[in-house]
């Protein structure tokens, strides 16, 4: 609880707090199973063995290893107020792979395979605006400007607000969804729980089902619509720094 409260006070996102908390619990369980000691008694030698276990046995990804390192470092620095030397983790090689990029024809095939109008609009908006799944489910009616064809993304990654664009082709569909809703209502709401926003898992399931039905053979995810949005703009000659601002990237290298 102290660990979670500390993260909350430092205004970490709910997703990060959950991720760090679960990660620390896993490390603690590993310590108890292997050394009969809690995570608070971890030494550098224990840490080396744990991260070897992650990389060699579990074949954990670069990002997963980083989360484990950050959670452990935070716990020792801010909760225990002790130093745990994790310098052996510096300069860890990052996985090198290119994101999956869908062509406009492939995206069209995926969208056309969705019968539910609301679901079709969500997937269309992910591609037409480049926003993240976590951002699309949090959109409110007031965040949509049908006149300017823009979305106001509030509290995105890193708790940053930004403005992005969407295609005029979605204007009528969005207008219909916004009808009879208050400005503070969520744009996309649950049918089972009226007024409540859709879950990220629901959107991911919709996309996965649509991908399979469409016949597109690429191993894509919702997030790849964001990559495809950026690639389409770049290929159209849009300046990469403008694309960076639309995506909300702090570093141009990320873009």
Residue frames relative to the residue before (quaternion, step in Angstrom):
aa qw qx qy qz dx dy dz
X 1.0000 0.0000 0.0000 0.0000 0.00 0.00 0.00
X 0.6411 0.5261 -0.3230 0.4559 3.58 0.96 -0.88
X 0.6266 0.5463 -0.3142 0.4585 3.56 1.06 -0.85
X 0.6882 0.4765 -0.2724 0.4744 3.58 0.89 -0.97
X 0.6520 0.5185 -0.3178 0.4529 3.60 0.94 -0.84
X 0.6263 0.5369 -0.3306 0.4585 3.57 1.06 -0.77
X 0.6569 0.5026 -0.3005 0.4749 3.57 0.98 -0.86
X 0.6347 0.5342 -0.3200 0.4576 3.58 1.04 -0.81
X 0.6671 0.5119 -0.2950 0.4538 3.57 0.96 -0.91
X 0.6916 0.4308 -0.2641 0.5161 3.55 1.16 -0.60
X 0.4651 -0.7475 0.3771 0.2876 3.54 1.41 0.32
X 0.2201 0.7438 -0.5827 0.2426 3.53 0.92 0.94
X 0.5658 -0.6071 0.4304 0.3549 3.58 -1.12 0.59
X 0.6473 -0.5180 0.3894 0.4012 3.58 -1.25 0.45
X 0.6324 0.5449 -0.3222 0.4464 3.55 1.04 -0.82
X 0.6749 0.4859 -0.2892 0.4740 3.59 0.94 -0.89
X 0.6336 0.5333 -0.3272 0.4550 3.57 0.98 -0.85
X 0.6633 0.4963 -0.2971 0.4748 3.57 0.94 -0.89
X 0.6634 0.5204 -0.2945 0.4498 3.56 0.95 -0.94
X 0.6805 0.4840 -0.2842 0.4711 3.59 0.88 -0.97
X 0.6562 0.5246 -0.3122 0.4436 3.59 0.97 -0.87
X 0.6676 0.4861 -0.2954 0.4804 3.58 0.92 -0.91
X 0.6355 0.5408 -0.3179 0.4501 3.56 1.03 -0.85
X 0.6687 0.4960 -0.3035 0.4634 3.58 0.89 -0.93
X 0.6245 0.5361 -0.3303 0.4621 3.60 1.07 -0.75
X 0.6407 0.5187 -0.3149 0.4705 3.60 1.03 -0.79
X 0.6546 0.5027 -0.3089 0.4725 3.58 0.96 -0.88
X 0.6430 0.5299 -0.3152 0.4544 3.56 1.00 -0.85
X 0.6537 0.5109 -0.3031 0.4688 3.57 0.99 -0.88
X 0.6383 0.5247 -0.3204 0.4632 3.58 1.03 -0.80
X 0.6446 0.5201 -0.3133 0.4646 3.58 0.99 -0.84
X 0.6690 0.4996 -0.2998 0.4615 3.59 0.93 -0.89
X 0.6866 0.4947 -0.2817 0.4522 3.56 0.96 -0.88
X 0.7740 0.3818 -0.1842 0.4704 3.57 0.99 -0.81
X 0.8197 0.1832 -0.0798 0.5368 3.59 1.07 -0.67
X 0.3730 -0.7406 0.4720 0.2994 3.57 1.34 -0.05
X 0.5783 0.5359 -0.3808 0.4832 3.56 1.09 0.83
X 0.4749 -0.6551 0.4927 0.3201 3.62 -1.09 0.60
X 0.6857 -0.4922 0.3437 0.4115 3.56 -1.26 0.31
X 0.5943 0.5860 -0.3582 0.4184 3.60 1.15 -0.54
X 0.6943 0.4319 -0.2670 0.5099 3.60 1.26 -0.28
X 0.3609 0.7511 -0.4828 0.2693 3.57 1.23 0.26
X 0.1799 -0.7580 0.6186 0.1023 3.54 -1.07 0.83
X 0.7037 -0.4341 0.3271 0.4576 3.56 -1.28 0.08
X 0.6381 0.5292 -0.3299 0.4516 3.60 1.02 -0.78
X 0.6261 0.5195 -0.3291 0.4794 3.58 1.05 -0.79
X 0.6580 0.5326 -0.3032 0.4375 3.56 0.94 -0.96
X 0.6247 0.5355 -0.3347 0.4593 3.57 1.01 -0.83
X 0.6767 0.4933 -0.2864 0.4655 3.57 0.91 -0.93
X 0.6417 0.5293 -0.3274 0.4482 3.58 1.02 -0.79
X 0.7160 0.4406 -0.2685 0.4702 3.59 0.84 -0.93
X 0.5706 0.5431 -0.3780 0.4864 3.59 1.23 -0.38
X 0.6186 0.5404 -0.3183 0.4732 3.54 1.10 -0.84
X 0.6554 0.5220 -0.3070 0.4513 3.59 0.98 -0.88
X 0.7572 0.4143 -0.2163 0.4563 3.56 0.78 -1.07
X 0.7469 0.4091 -0.2258 0.4731 3.59 0.96 -0.85
X 0.7603 0.3786 -0.2035 0.4871 3.59 0.86 -0.95
X 0.7776 0.3413 -0.1769 0.4975 3.56 0.78 -1.03
X 0.2765 -0.7881 0.5006 0.2274 3.58 1.30 -0.31
X 0.1351 0.8402 -0.5091 0.1287 3.54 1.04 0.89
X 0.5201 -0.6428 0.4725 0.3052 3.56 -1.13 0.68
X 0.6956 -0.4617 0.3585 0.4177 3.54 -1.32 0.29
X 0.6884 0.4893 -0.2854 0.4531 3.57 0.86 -0.98
X 0.6356 0.5297 -0.3251 0.4580 3.59 1.04 -0.75
X 0.6432 0.5116 -0.3128 0.4762 3.57 1.01 -0.84
X 0.6370 0.5346 -0.3210 0.4532 3.60 1.00 -0.84
X 0.6441 0.5187 -0.3233 0.4600 3.59 0.94 -0.86
X 0.6422 0.5197 -0.3147 0.4674 3.58 0.99 -0.84
X 0.6594 0.5107 -0.3049 0.4597 3.54 0.95 -0.88
X 0.6874 0.4897 -0.2867 0.4533 3.58 0.86 -0.99
X 0.6464 0.5202 -0.3235 0.4549 3.60 0.96 -0.84
X 0.6695 0.5002 -0.2864 0.4686 3.55 0.95 -0.92
X 0.6564 0.5153 -0.3000 0.4621 3.56 0.97 -0.91
X 0.6473 0.5194 -0.3139 0.4611 3.57 0.99 -0.86
X 0.6484 0.5383 -0.3119 0.4387 3.57 0.92 -0.95
X 0.7091 0.4517 -0.2665 0.4713 3.57 0.86 -0.92
X 0.6989 0.4882 -0.2779 0.4426 3.58 0.91 -0.88
X 0.8155 0.3105 -0.1322 0.4702 3.58 0.77 -1.07
X 0.7306 0.3941 -0.2433 0.5017 3.62 1.09 -0.52
X 0.7650 0.3300 -0.1850 0.5212 3.58 0.76 -1.02
X 0.2193 -0.8012 0.5141 0.2136 3.57 1.28 -0.52
X 0.5198 0.5674 -0.4429 0.4601 3.49 0.95 1.08
X 0.4424 -0.6843 0.5113 0.2732 3.53 -1.28 0.27
X 0.0536 -0.7477 0.6613 0.0261 3.53 -0.95 0.96
X 0.3341 -0.7825 0.4954 0.1750 3.55 -0.44 1.24
X 0.0342 0.7994 -0.5960 0.0671 3.56 -0.53 1.23
X 0.2332 0.8136 -0.5007 0.1814 3.55 1.18 0.57
X 0.5727 0.6051 -0.3799 0.4019 3.57 1.17 -0.49
X 0.6395 0.5320 -0.3174 0.4554 3.58 1.30 -0.28
X 0.4799 0.6818 -0.4368 0.3377 3.59 1.26 -0.15
X 0.8378 0.1886 -0.1677 0.4842 3.55 -1.24 0.64
X 0.2316 0.7708 -0.5499 0.2231 3.55 1.09 0.72
X 0.4651 -0.6972 0.4738 0.2705 3.57 -0.85 0.96
X 0.3609 -0.7406 0.5351 0.1867 3.52 -0.93 0.99
X 0.5528 -0.5887 0.4692 0.3573 3.55 -1.14 0.67
X 0.2108 -0.7857 0.5712 0.1094 3.55 -0.93 0.90
X 0.3273 0.7197 -0.5625 0.2419 3.55 -0.41 1.21
X 0.4214 -0.6975 0.5234 0.2488 3.54 -1.12 0.69
X 0.5045 -0.6433 0.4719 0.3300 3.59 -1.03 0.70
X 0.5223 -0.6032 0.4921 0.3482 3.55 -1.24 0.42
X 0.0992 -0.7914 0.6022 0.0346 3.56 -0.83 1.00
X 0.2383 -0.7755 0.5751 0.1051 3.56 -0.82 1.08
X 0.4309 -0.6775 0.5273 0.2779 3.56 -1.00 0.80
X 0.6609 -0.5004 0.3657 0.4231 3.58 -1.25 0.31
X 0.6251 0.5392 -0.3336 0.4552 3.58 1.10 -0.71
X 0.6598 0.5059 -0.3015 0.4667 3.58 1.00 -0.83
X 0.6382 0.5139 -0.3202 0.4754 3.57 1.01 -0.82
X 0.6336 0.5342 -0.3203 0.4589 3.58 0.99 -0.86
X 0.6501 0.5189 -0.3092 0.4609 3.58 0.97 -0.88
X 0.6496 0.5153 -0.3103 0.4650 3.58 1.00 -0.86
X 0.6789 0.4946 -0.2841 0.4623 3.59 0.88 -0.99
X 0.6803 0.5040 -0.2875 0.4478 3.58 0.94 -0.88
X 0.6330 0.5338 -0.3359 0.4489 3.59 1.20 -0.34
X 0.6056 0.5435 -0.3453 0.4676 3.59 1.34 -0.05
X 0.2903 -0.7856 0.5263 0.1470 3.59 -0.65 1.11
X 0.6496 0.5216 -0.3161 0.4540 3.57 1.01 -0.83
X 0.4562 -0.7254 0.4481 0.2547 3.59 -0.61 1.16
X 0.6566 0.5114 -0.3145 0.4566 3.59 0.93 -0.88
X 0.6688 0.4974 -0.2952 0.4671 3.56 0.91 -0.93
X 0.6340 0.5317 -0.3266 0.4568 3.56 1.03 -0.81
X 0.6578 0.5173 -0.3064 0.4537 3.56 1.01 -0.84
X 0.6255 0.5448 -0.3375 0.4451 3.60 1.02 -0.78
X 0.6922 0.4650 -0.2782 0.4766 3.58 0.81 -1.01
X 0.6203 0.5419 -0.3311 0.4604 3.58 1.06 -0.77
X 0.6774 0.5026 -0.2879 0.4534 3.57 0.95 -0.91
X 0.5956 0.5610 -0.3627 0.4461 3.59 1.07 -0.69
X 0.7086 0.4403 -0.2563 0.4883 3.56 0.98 -0.87
X 0.7234 0.4773 -0.2508 0.4313 3.58 0.92 -0.91
X 0.7697 0.3244 -0.1845 0.5179 3.60 1.22 -0.29
X 0.3925 -0.7498 0.4570 0.2738 3.59 1.23 -0.38
X 0.4420 0.6948 -0.4719 0.3150 3.60 1.18 0.33
X 0.5612 -0.6010 0.4596 0.3356 3.54 -1.30 0.40
X 0.6452 -0.5104 0.3886 0.4150 3.59 -1.25 0.38
X 0.6521 0.5205 -0.3162 0.4514 3.59 0.96 -0.86
X 0.6677 0.4976 -0.2931 0.4697 3.58 1.16 -0.58
X 0.6486 0.5246 -0.3323 0.4402 3.60 0.99 -0.76
X 0.6753 0.4875 -0.3117 0.4572 3.62 0.97 -0.74
X 0.6927 0.4680 -0.2741 0.4754 3.59 1.21 -0.43
X 0.4333 0.7054 -0.4630 0.3167 3.59 1.25 -0.02
X 0.1774 -0.7542 0.6237 0.1035 3.54 -1.09 0.81
X 0.6939 -0.4805 0.3325 0.4208 3.57 -1.23 0.43
X 0.6725 0.5219 -0.2945 0.4343 3.58 0.95 -0.87
X 0.6144 0.5719 -0.3403 0.4238 3.60 1.24 -0.34
X 0.6673 0.4952 -0.2864 0.4769 3.57 1.28 -0.26
X 0.0949 -0.7713 0.6276 0.0470 3.58 -0.84 1.02
X 0.2627 -0.7909 0.5380 0.1265 3.56 -0.33 1.29
X 0.6225 0.5474 -0.3358 0.4473 3.58 1.17 -0.55
X 0.7728 0.3382 -0.1725 0.5086 3.58 0.87 -0.98
X 0.3251 -0.7590 0.4896 0.2801 3.59 1.32 -0.26
X 0.5133 0.6222 -0.4233 0.4125 3.55 0.92 1.00
X 0.2537 -0.7244 0.6189 0.1668 3.52 -1.35 0.42
X 0.2612 -0.7298 0.6088 0.1688 3.55 -1.04 0.79
X 0.1490 -0.7927 0.5885 0.0549 3.57 -0.36 1.26
X 0.1344 -0.8214 0.5532 0.0332 3.56 -0.50 1.22
X 0.8564 0.0579 -0.0588 0.5097 3.55 -0.94 0.93
X 0.1536 0.8038 -0.5535 0.1547 3.56 0.84 0.98
X 0.7879 -0.2656 0.2070 0.5156 3.57 -1.22 -0.37
X 0.7935 0.2012 -0.1877 0.5428 3.56 -0.79 1.04
X 0.4836 -0.6980 0.3949 0.3507 3.56 1.35 0.39
X 0.4549 0.6875 -0.4429 0.3523 3.58 1.08 0.72
X 0.3339 -0.7105 0.5852 0.2030 3.54 -1.09 0.82
X 0.0780 0.7862 -0.6123 0.0293 3.56 -1.17 0.52
X 0.3611 -0.6880 0.5814 0.2413 3.53 -1.35 0.25
X 0.0091 0.7814 -0.6239 -0.0003 3.56 -0.95 0.85
X 0.5160 -0.6672 0.4662 0.2670 3.54 -1.31 0.22
X 0.0651 -0.7650 0.6276 0.1293 3.55 -1.33 0.03
X 0.6302 -0.5805 0.3801 0.3484 3.55 -1.22 0.54
X 0.5537 -0.6127 0.4564 0.3313 3.57 -1.11 0.74
X 0.5514 0.6254 -0.3844 0.3963 3.61 1.21 -0.46
X 0.6921 0.4735 -0.2730 0.4714 3.59 1.18 -0.49
X 0.4255 0.7507 -0.4371 0.2539 3.59 1.28 -0.23
X 0.7026 0.4675 -0.2835 0.4554 3.59 0.75 -1.00
X 0.6555 0.5191 -0.3114 0.4515 3.57 0.94 -0.88
X 0.6602 0.4951 -0.3012 0.4778 3.58 0.99 -0.85
X 0.6186 0.5543 -0.3333 0.4462 3.56 1.04 -0.79
X 0.6589 0.5047 -0.2982 0.4714 3.57 0.98 -0.85
X 0.6580 0.5040 -0.3074 0.4675 3.59 0.99 -0.80
X 0.6906 0.4983 -0.2701 0.4492 3.58 1.06 -0.79
X 0.5150 0.6626 -0.4137 0.3530 3.59 1.21 -0.40
X 0.8414 0.1591 -0.1613 0.4906 3.55 -1.12 0.85
X 0.5953 0.5306 -0.3817 0.4673 3.58 1.22 0.42
X 0.4600 -0.6549 0.5237 0.2920 3.54 -1.18 0.64
X 0.6661 -0.5362 0.3432 0.3887 3.58 -1.21 0.50
X 0.7126 0.4482 -0.2559 0.4752 3.59 1.11 -0.66
X 0.4901 0.6619 -0.4343 0.3647 3.60 1.29 -0.04
X 0.5381 -0.5882 0.4836 0.3616 3.54 -1.21 0.52
X 0.5352 -0.6443 0.4445 0.3175 3.55 -1.03 0.79
X 0.7839 0.1662 -0.0699 0.5942 3.56 0.95 -0.93
X 0.0363 -0.8359 0.5466 -0.0356 3.56 -0.46 1.22
X 0.5866 -0.5983 0.4374 0.3265 3.51 -1.30 0.50
X 0.4482 -0.6795 0.5149 0.2687 3.56 -1.01 0.83
X 0.6678 0.5103 -0.2867 0.4598 3.54 1.09 -0.79
X 0.7843 0.1586 -0.0717 0.5955 3.56 1.09 -0.81
X 0.2600 -0.8206 0.4897 0.1382 3.61 0.25 1.31
X 0.7811 0.3051 -0.2462 0.4859 3.55 -0.91 0.95
X 0.6642 0.4845 -0.3050 0.4807 3.57 1.17 -0.50
X 0.5207 -0.6486 0.4560 0.3167 3.55 -1.07 0.72
X 0.5741 -0.5698 0.4583 0.3685 3.54 -1.25 0.43
X 0.4553 -0.6644 0.5109 0.3005 3.57 -1.15 0.53
X 0.6237 -0.5302 0.4206 0.3912 3.55 -1.24 0.49
X 0.6321 0.5556 -0.3246 0.4318 3.56 0.99 -0.87
X 0.6221 0.5476 -0.3378 0.4462 3.60 1.04 -0.78
X 0.6686 0.4970 -0.2934 0.4688 3.57 0.91 -0.97
X 0.6503 0.5180 -0.3131 0.4592 3.58 0.97 -0.85
X 0.6467 0.5180 -0.3082 0.4673 3.58 1.04 -0.81
X 0.6208 0.5420 -0.3291 0.4609 3.57 1.03 -0.84
X 0.6851 0.4827 -0.2891 0.4627 3.57 0.88 -0.95
X 0.6489 0.5304 -0.3201 0.4417 3.58 0.90 -0.90
X 0.6634 0.4978 -0.2933 0.4755 3.57 1.00 -0.89
X 0.6617 0.5100 -0.2998 0.4606 3.57 0.99 -0.86
X 0.6189 0.5503 -0.3332 0.4507 3.57 1.03 -0.79
X 0.6715 0.4978 -0.2866 0.4682 3.55 0.95 -0.93
X 0.6812 0.4980 -0.2825 0.4562 3.58 0.94 -0.92
X 0.6516 0.5642 -0.3058 0.4044 3.58 1.05 -0.81
X 0.4303 -0.7040 0.4641 0.3224 3.55 1.14 -0.59
X 0.4490 0.6630 -0.4683 0.3736 3.59 1.29 0.06
X 0.3180 -0.8162 0.4631 0.1351 3.57 -0.61 1.16
X 0.4997 0.6646 -0.4317 0.3496 3.60 1.20 -0.03
X 0.4258 -0.6791 0.5383 0.2602 3.57 -1.16 0.69
X 0.1549 0.8344 -0.5013 0.1686 3.55 0.38 1.30
X 0.2180 -0.7426 0.6177 0.1399 3.54 -1.35 0.38
X 0.7187 -0.4035 0.3245 0.4640 3.57 -1.29 0.05
X 0.6568 0.5396 -0.3157 0.4217 3.57 0.95 -0.89
X 0.6027 0.5715 -0.3578 0.4269 3.57 1.16 -0.52
X 0.5309 0.5900 -0.4134 0.4461 3.59 1.24 -0.25
X 0.6127 0.5405 -0.3268 0.4751 3.57 1.14 -0.69
X 0.6423 0.5028 -0.3124 0.4869 3.59 0.99 -0.86
X 0.6712 0.5148 -0.2918 0.4464 3.56 0.96 -0.93
X 0.5955 0.5616 -0.3366 0.4655 3.58 1.13 -0.74
X 0.6936 0.4766 -0.2712 0.4671 3.57 0.85 -1.03
X 0.6540 0.5194 -0.3084 0.4555 3.58 0.98 -0.86
X 0.6400 0.5287 -0.3192 0.4573 3.58 0.98 -0.86
X 0.6570 0.5004 -0.3099 0.4711 3.59 0.98 -0.82
X 0.6550 0.5235 -0.3071 0.4502 3.56 0.94 -0.94
X 0.6761 0.4896 -0.2840 0.4717 3.57 0.97 -0.88
X 0.6536 0.4993 -0.3050 0.4801 3.58 1.25 -0.43
X 0.5961 -0.6118 0.3391 0.3942 3.55 1.32 0.03
X 0.4087 0.7073 -0.4805 0.3191 3.59 1.25 0.25
X 0.5416 -0.6413 0.4416 0.3168 3.59 -0.96 0.91
X 0.5167 -0.6844 0.4229 0.2930 3.56 -0.84 1.01
X 0.6256 0.5362 -0.3563 0.4405 3.62 1.08 -0.54
X 0.6087 0.5191 -0.3473 0.4893 3.58 1.17 -0.56
X 0.6253 0.5252 -0.3248 0.4771 3.56 1.04 -0.82
X 0.6103 0.5627 -0.3334 0.4469 3.57 1.04 -0.80
X 0.6826 0.4818 -0.2873 0.4684 3.59 0.92 -0.91
X 0.6350 0.5289 -0.3293 0.4567 3.60 1.06 -0.74
X 0.7024 0.4571 -0.2566 0.4815 3.56 1.02 -0.84
X 0.4112 -0.7301 0.4576 0.2974 3.59 1.20 -0.44
X 0.3686 0.7331 -0.4882 0.2972 3.56 1.15 0.62
X 0.3878 -0.7123 0.5334 0.2403 3.58 -0.90 0.89
X 0.7719 0.2834 -0.1322 0.5535 3.57 1.10 -0.76
X 0.4859 -0.6823 0.4662 0.2847 3.57 -0.86 0.99
X 0.5756 0.6010 -0.3736 0.4097 3.61 1.12 -0.63
X 0.6077 0.5525 -0.3499 0.4506 3.58 1.07 -0.70
X 0.6524 0.5088 -0.3019 0.4737 3.55 1.00 -0.88
